[in-house]
């Protein structure tokens, strides 16, 4: 079993040899630190694993097998924010644990993980305590030696890691005290990053966006930068989905939708014959991920509506029936999503995206200046959306109109994504259009969620009646969803009208 801990720390190094000889200053009296207690010295031996082309290091991840100290074992560290990482640990063994390998699958694919660097640390550990003797942070002073092939490097670093629940402001206070004593925040985010740099093995940087030269102002450069961003999100959210982190499935699905939308919006920039098959695989992945997430959203909606009802309108074992219904629908759905991520099909999709971005099938239009070419692509999607909204509003209420509004919702997503992708080149007009269309998308999304909820409530009423329970409450909830849908339809013309000004600004 793997365990997870949120690690909030700051690393420091001595600015001069003289400061190093003076050593770490006494932190007693800094912020809430009332005492500093010596915890002895530990000898740590860590071997860091990566692919031969250092894919983990390039993304700021570290995987090590460490002996010595109180936490010997396998440690995988995933970046969360500057100075914040999630450390996932597994018991010591000779090979990388399967649980950790799975979290790295989107990055390593079938490439083996091999030892890359060995780091030996002689660690002097102290506890920073408050006036009640509670642990605020751990202070480590490490004498480090890194070994990589025939190269070696040595340095001393100081690390302060917050205890669970400690105020992050403590790190700022410690940094202020350290600066006066000749220490500064380390440039390297981790021991591994510094070891690679100082032994000549610095990992390659991932493409970050459009080039700075003339080609960087083309529509092709901007589209590719956007696609790289979504590809990277897809890869980064993979371990989050496996860990069951909040909103991770949603973020991963959004990345698949953005990619598919970009392929369609910019079909005159990238050859559809090449992007089309990848788009279909992205559709498959979104569907596999969506079963559990859609049910979760539906359950939350019904529970919220149920909580809003007066007690007098809740008749029979309504919450029990809802729980049984939810369990039945979600059984196996998460397992199926994880199986999709582990499948050869998913890995082939990631490989195909990498290949497309490494050698993009750019068409002649890709060389056009971004500022002149992007508006036309965005406005084409906007006009498509306008047609669907107008068509839906012209229909009488009912199932046909519900379906038309759902299609308009899909078009709104595509238009929003197109505007967001163009924003780096077009600036404020594109951002305003994206915001306005997002409001349309949200309204239509709430309408569609209500349509789905009504169908579920009808099914729950049938189940309740079949079991001899009262179906009254389910009928009340159905009526409320119906009334809410009518309200959203009345609001749509005004919300839609708010997009016309931003669209005109993009048109120029």
VOTIRO-125692 format. One line per 8 residues: number of its first residue (from 0); their letters; for each residue x, y, z of C-alpha. Coordinates in pm, whole numbers, plus 50000, padded with zeros to 5 digits. Example, Ala and Ser with C-alpha at 12.3 -4.5 7.8 and 13.67 -1.06 7.14 Angstrom:
BEGIN
0> as> 51230/49550/50780 ~ 51367/49894/50714
REM end
This chain:
BEGIN
0> xxxxxxxx> 50000/50000/50000 ~ 50117/50354/49921 ~ 50071/50638/50171 ~ 50049/51009/50085 ~ 50171/51315/50270 ~ 50156/51682/50168 ~ 50510/51822/50198 ~ 50553/52198/50242
8> xxxxxxxx> 50916/52297/50270 ~ 51179/52551/50179 ~ 51541/52474/50091 ~ 51833/52705/50169 ~ 52203/52721/50094 ~ 52490/52923/50240 ~ 52585/53227/50031 ~ 52953/53217/50128
16> xxxxxxxx> 53205/52976/50275 ~ 53227/53201/50581 ~ 52850/53172/50635 ~ 52880/52797/50602 ~ 53144/52786/50876 ~ 52914/52982/51107 ~ 52641/52729/51041 ~ 52268/52748/51092
24> xxxxxxxx> 52157/53022/51332 ~ 51951/52948/51643 ~ 51585/52984/51545 ~ 51455/53009/51901 ~ 51232/53314/51920 ~ 51166/53325/51546 ~ 50788/53357/51500 ~ 50625/53091/51723
32> xxxxxxxx> 50941/52882/51768 ~ 51002/52848/52142 ~ 51258/52566/52137 ~ 51490/52381/51899 ~ 51563/52021/51998 ~ 51841/51807/51855 ~ 51719/51478/51703 ~ 52059/51338/51612
40> xxxxxxxx> 52219/51258/51279 ~ 52105/51005/51019 ~ 52296/50862/50724 ~ 52072/50847/50417 ~ 52140/50662/50093 ~ 51901/50735/49806 ~ 51904/50606/49450 ~ 51689/50811/49212
48> xxxxxxxx> 51512/50639/48923 ~ 51402/50783/48591 ~ 51375/50699/48225 ~ 51701/50726/48026 ~ 51576/51054/47874 ~ 51481/51187/48221 ~ 51108/51235/48166 ~ 51031/51252/48537
56> xxxxxxxx> 51299/51511/48609 ~ 51178/51721/48315 ~ 50835/51744/48483 ~ 50974/51803/48832 ~ 50895/51455/48966 ~ 51133/51246/49174 ~ 51129/50874/49242 ~ 51383/50730/49484
64> xxxxxxxx> 51466/50421/49684 ~ 51609/50534/50015 ~ 51761/50352/50308 ~ 51855/50499/50644 ~ 51649/50728/50865 ~ 51296/50671/50988 ~ 51126/50663/50648 ~ 51326/50411/50449
72> xxxxxxxx> 51136/50295/50142 ~ 51027/50411/49799 ~ 50931/50778/49770 ~ 50752/50941/49477 ~ 50720/51320/49491 ~ 50469/51500/49272 ~ 50481/51882/49244 ~ 50173/52071/49359
80> xxxxxxxx> 50302/52431/49378 ~ 50640/52597/49438 ~ 50770/52450/49763 ~ 50476/52210/49790 ~ 50482/51844/49687 ~ 50280/51533/49755 ~ 50507/51255/49878 ~ 50373/50906/49813
88> xxxxxxxx> 50560/50628/49992 ~ 50570/50251/49956 ~ 50759/49981/50148 ~ 51122/49909/50069 ~ 51184/49648/49800 ~ 51421/49572/49519 ~ 51195/49689/49236 ~ 50973/49991/49184
96> xxxxxxxx> 50635/49916/49347 ~ 50345/49867/49106 ~ 50140/50132/49288 ~ 50403/50395/49209 ~ 50464/50274/48854 ~ 50093/50317/48782 ~ 50110/50682/48890 ~ 50391/50737/48640
104> xxxxxxxx> 50236/50546/48350 ~ 50126/50852/48152 ~ 50483/50982/48153 ~ 50695/50670/48117 ~ 50461/50458/47898 ~ 50661/50140/47828 ~ 51002/50292/47896 ~ 51180/50122/48188
112> xxxxxxxx> 51278/50310/48501 ~ 51648/50284/48575 ~ 51885/50417/48844 ~ 52016/50759/48741 ~ 52174/50928/49043 ~ 52284/50820/49390 ~ 52267/51082/49665 ~ 52428/51028/50005
120> xxxxxxxx> 52326/51265/50284 ~ 52452/51301/50637 ~ 52149/51466/50794 ~ 52152/51658/51121 ~ 51788/51682/51229 ~ 51625/51923/51474 ~ 51265/51980/51577 ~ 51122/52331/51595
128> xxxxxxxx> 50866/52343/51879 ~ 50613/52597/51999 ~ 50560/52704/52362 ~ 50342/52397/52428 ~ 50601/52160/52290 ~ 50405/52092/51971 ~ 50604/52028/51653 ~ 50603/52322/51412
136> xxxxxxxx> 50864/52202/51161 ~ 51168/51987/51105 ~ 51504/52152/51041 ~ 51753/51943/50845 ~ 52114/52030/50768 ~ 52241/51793/50500 ~ 52597/51732/50390 ~ 52525/51595/50042
144> xxxxxxxx> 52731/51392/49797 ~ 52584/51310/49455 ~ 52720/51039/49226 ~ 52622/51005/48862 ~ 52825/50780/48634 ~ 53181/50911/48674 ~ 53078/51257/48795 ~ 53036/51368/49156
152> xxxxxxxx> 52922/51682/49334 ~ 52906/51787/49698 ~ 52728/52066/49883 ~ 52551/52154/50206 ~ 52184/52244/50212 ~ 51939/52337/50484 ~ 51573/52239/50468 ~ 51277/52343/50680
160> xxxxxxxx> 50967/52124/50640 ~ 50642/52224/50807 ~ 50459/51984/51035 ~ 50098/51901/50948 ~ 49874/52199/51015 ~ 50157/52446/51076 ~ 50123/52802/50949 ~ 50312/52846/50618
168> xxxxxxxx> 50404/53199/50735 ~ 50660/53030/50959 ~ 50874/52965/50651 ~ 50882/53337/50570 ~ 50996/53417/50924 ~ 51267/53150/50907 ~ 51382/53281/50570 ~ 51417/53632/50714
176> xxxxxxxx> 51633/53503/51000 ~ 51839/53291/50763 ~ 51905/53582/50527 ~ 52065/53778/50810 ~ 52290/53478/50882 ~ 52408/53441/50523 ~ 52166/53179/50387 ~ 51944/53222/50082
184> xxxxxxxx> 51666/53019/49923 ~ 51816/52752/49702 ~ 51780/52791/49326 ~ 51732/52414/49288 ~ 51383/52283/49372 ~ 51520/51947/49489 ~ 51840/51758/49563 ~ 51795/51565/49241
192> xxxxxxxx> 51765/51881/49029 ~ 52087/52017/49177 ~ 52262/51683/49145 ~ 52173/51660/48776 ~ 52286/52016/48710 ~ 52618/51978/48890 ~ 52699/51641/48732 ~ 52615/51751/48376
200> xxxxxxxx> 52282/51573/48348 ~ 52029/51856/48356 ~ 51698/51729/48212 ~ 51570/51866/47881 ~ 51305/52138/47905 ~ 50958/52070/47765 ~ 50835/52306/47491 ~ 50665/52594/47671
208> xxxxxxxx> 50487/52784/47396 ~ 50534/52974/47072 ~ 50885/53052/46958 ~ 51012/53404/47012 ~ 51121/53441/46650 ~ 50907/53532/46348 ~ 50752/53185/46332 ~ 50617/53240/46683
216> xxxxxxxx> 50365/53496/46553 ~ 50195/53250/46319 ~ 49861/53087/46378 ~ 50036/52748/46364 ~ 50269/52837/46650 ~ 49983/52952/46872 ~ 49769/52648/46800 ~ 50057/52413/46874
224> xxxxxxxx> 50132/52591/47201 ~ 49769/52546/47304 ~ 49771/52178/47209 ~ 50091/52120/47408 ~ 49928/52278/47712 ~ 49629/52044/47688 ~ 49850/51740/47624 ~ 50050/51826/47935
232> xxxxxxxx> 49731/51863/48139 ~ 49615/51523/48018 ~ 49941/51367/48135 ~ 49955/51556/48465 ~ 49596/51468/48562 ~ 49648/51095/48503 ~ 49806/51027/48846 ~ 49554/51260/49010
240> xxxxxxxx> 49266/51056/48866 ~ 49427/50734/48987 ~ 49458/50887/49335 ~ 49095/50996/49331 ~ 49179/51364/49385 ~ 48887/51612/49372 ~ 48807/51753/49027 ~ 49081/51547/48859
248> xxxxxxxx> 48845/51351/48633 ~ 48673/51674/48532 ~ 49004/51843/48449 ~ 49120/51546/48246 ~ 48796/51536/48049 ~ 48816/51909/47984 ~ 49165/51861/47838 ~ 49034/51593/47601
256> xxxxxxxx> 48749/51822/47494 ~ 48981/52117/47438 ~ 49206/51905/47220 ~ 48917/51772/47012 ~ 48767/52119/46977 ~ 49100/52266/46867 ~ 49138/51996/46602 ~ 48797/52094/46461
264> xxxxxxxx> 48828/52471/46499 ~ 49173/52479/46341 ~ 49117/52215/46075 ~ 49267/52455/45817 ~ 49583/52476/46027 ~ 49636/52106/46106 ~ 49556/51831/45856 ~ 49221/51672/45962
272> xxxxxxxx> 49332/51342/45813 ~ 49595/51327/46089 ~ 49400/51485/46374 ~ 49067/51311/46305 ~ 49164/50963/46432 ~ 49325/51115/46742 ~ 49008/51314/46804 ~ 48802/50994/46798
280> xxxxxxxx> 49035/50836/47056 ~ 48998/51145/47273 ~ 48621/51103/47249 ~ 48660/50743/47368 ~ 48874/50846/47665 ~ 48632/51119/47772 ~ 48345/50870/47759 ~ 48533/50614/47969
288> xxxxxxxx> 48617/50877/48230 ~ 48270/51026/48225 ~ 48055/50743/48358 ~ 48156/50781/48722 ~ 48188/51160/48710 ~ 47847/51212/48547 ~ 47682/50995/48810 ~ 47859/51188/49085
296> xxxxxxxx> 47734/51520/48946 ~ 47381/51381/48907 ~ 47376/51252/49266 ~ 47496/51588/49401 ~ 47221/51767/49210 ~ 46943/51541/49337 ~ 47076/51556/49693 ~ 47087/51937/49677
304> xxxxxxxx> 46729/51956/49552 ~ 46622/51708/49820 ~ 46789/51913/50094 ~ 46592/52218/49976 ~ 46256/52049/50034 ~ 46057/52108/50353 ~ 46039/51796/50571 ~ 45667/51770/50511
312> xxxxxxxx> 45732/51697/50143 ~ 45978/51413/50207 ~ 45767/51099/50230 ~ 45902/50747/50266 ~ 46262/50616/50270 ~ 46374/50866/50007 ~ 46741/50895/50107 ~ 46776/50519/50141
320> xxxxxxxx> 46628/50469/49795 ~ 46866/50731/49653 ~ 47166/50557/49812 ~ 47068/50217/49670 ~ 47017/50369/49326 ~ 47355/50544/49333 ~ 47550/50238/49447 ~ 47391/50028/49175
328> xxxxxxxx> 47484/50279/48904 ~ 47840/50344/49024 ~ 47942/49984/49084 ~ 48243/49920/48866 ~ 48246/50267/48704 ~ 48567/50382/48874 ~ 48727/50046/48806 ~ 48640/50086/48439
336> xxxxxxxx> 48794/50436/48428 ~ 49120/50311/48579 ~ 49123/50017/48339 ~ 49099/50265/48052 ~ 49401/50455/48182 ~ 49598/50130/48206 ~ 49496/50014/47860 ~ 49720/49992/47556
344> xxxxxxxx> 49468/50212/47377 ~ 49527/50501/47618 ~ 49904/50472/47594 ~ 49877/50465/47214 ~ 49668/50784/47230 ~ 49936/50963/47435 ~ 50204/50842/47195 ~ 49999/50970/46901
352> xxxxxxxx> 49963/51313/47062 ~ 50336/51328/47127 ~ 50411/51230/46766 ~ 50166/51489/46631 ~ 50325/51768/46836 ~ 50679/51656/46753 ~ 50606/51658/46378 ~ 50284/51857/46330
360> xxxxxxxx> 50093/51815/46002 ~ 50072/52188/45938 ~ 49881/52311/45638 ~ 49958/52620/45429 ~ 49731/52840/45642 ~ 49947/52770/45949 ~ 50203/53022/45827 ~ 49955/53312/45836
368> xxxxxxxx> 49996/53579/46106 ~ 49803/53481/46417 ~ 49629/53816/46463 ~ 49476/53801/46117 ~ 49393/53429/46100 ~ 49265/53349/46449 ~ 48958/53578/46449 ~ 48809/53401/46148
376> xxxxxxxx> 48843/53060/46314 ~ 48688/53181/46639 ~ 48403/53361/46464 ~ 48323/53056/46252 ~ 48256/52864/46572 ~ 48060/53158/46713 ~ 47833/53173/46406 ~ 47777/52800/46434
384> xxxxxxxx> 47674/52851/46796 ~ 47445/53140/46700 ~ 47264/52916/46453 ~ 47207/52647/46714 ~ 47088/52890/46981 ~ 46851/53058/46736 ~ 46720/52725/46613 ~ 46655/52599/46966
392> xxxxxxxx> 46476/52918/47072 ~ 46247/52897/46771 ~ 46119/52553/46875 ~ 45827/52478/47102 ~ 45914/52347/47452 ~ 45956/51973/47468 ~ 46197/51692/47398 ~ 46302/51834/47061
400> xxxxxxxx> 46390/52168/47212 ~ 46581/51997/47495 ~ 46792/51811/47239 ~ 46852/52130/47040 ~ 46965/52316/47353 ~ 47201/52030/47434 ~ 47356/52062/47089 ~ 47388/52436/47146
408> xxxxxxxx> 47569/52364/47472 ~ 47827/52155/47283 ~ 47874/52438/47034 ~ 47917/52685/47321 ~ 48199/52476/47466 ~ 48374/52466/47133 ~ 48340/52842/47085 ~ 48464/52914/47434
416> xxxxxxxx> 48766/52688/47388 ~ 48842/52850/47053 ~ 48836/53196/47210 ~ 49055/53084/47500 ~ 49307/52930/47261 ~ 49320/53257/47065 ~ 49348/53482/47372 ~ 49732/53487/47388
424> xxxxxxxx> 49733/53646/47041 ~ 49406/53843/47038 ~ 49409/53961/47399 ~ 49110/54120/47574 ~ 48848/54077/47294 ~ 48901/53700/47289 ~ 48901/53677/47669 ~ 48576/53874/47690
432> xxxxxxxx> 48414/53653/47428 ~ 48528/53341/47614 ~ 48376/53476/47935 ~ 48046/53567/47772 ~ 48015/53232/47595 ~ 48104/53052/47918 ~ 47792/53210/48073 ~ 47587/53066/47787
440> xxxxxxxx> 47754/52728/47831 ~ 47686/52729/48206 ~ 47318/52814/48158 ~ 47276/52545/47892 ~ 47473/52302/48105 ~ 47240/52356/48399 ~ 46944/52306/48165 ~ 47086/51977/48036
448> xxxxxxxx> 47168/51858/48388 ~ 46803/51920/48471 ~ 46692/51713/48171 ~ 46910/51423/48287 ~ 46791/51465/48646 ~ 46425/51448/48542 ~ 46484/51118/48367 ~ 46662/50983/48677
456> xxxxxxxx> 46383/51107/48906 ~ 46123/50938/48688 ~ 46317/50612/48721 ~ 46344/50653/49098 ~ 45970/50712/49122 ~ 45904/50391/48930 ~ 46143/50197/49157 ~ 45982/50342/49470
464> xxxxxxxx> 45630/50259/49352 ~ 45738/49907/49260 ~ 45873/49857/49613 ~ 45550/49982/49770 ~ 45701/50318/49872 ~ 45555/50661/49819 ~ 45660/50820/49490 ~ 45532/51163/49596
472> xxxxxxxx> 45871/51320/49677 ~ 46022/51210/49346 ~ 45730/51373/49169 ~ 45783/51698/49360 ~ 46152/51701/49266 ~ 46062/51629/48903 ~ 45824/51926/48897 ~ 46089/52153/49047
480> xxxxxxxx> 46343/52050/48785 ~ 46087/52113/48515 ~ 46020/52463/48650 ~ 46394/52537/48672 ~ 46442/52427/48309 ~ 46168/52666/48198 ~ 46337/52949/48389 ~ 46671/52876/48219
488> xxxxxxxx> 46502/52884/47877 ~ 46353/53226/47957 ~ 46695/53355/48067 ~ 46877/53231/47757 ~ 46795/53520/47515 ~ 46938/53781/47754 ~ 47249/53577/47832 ~ 47303/53511/47463
496> xxxxxxxx> 47263/53880/47374 ~ 47558/53957/47604 ~ 47790/53771/47362 ~ 47722/54000/47067 ~ 47946/54286/47180 ~ 48253/54069/47250 ~ 48200/53887/46918 ~ 48195/54221/46736
504> xxxx> 48520/54319/46910 ~ 48688/54000/46788 ~ 48554/54068/46440 ~ 48726/54408/46461
REM end
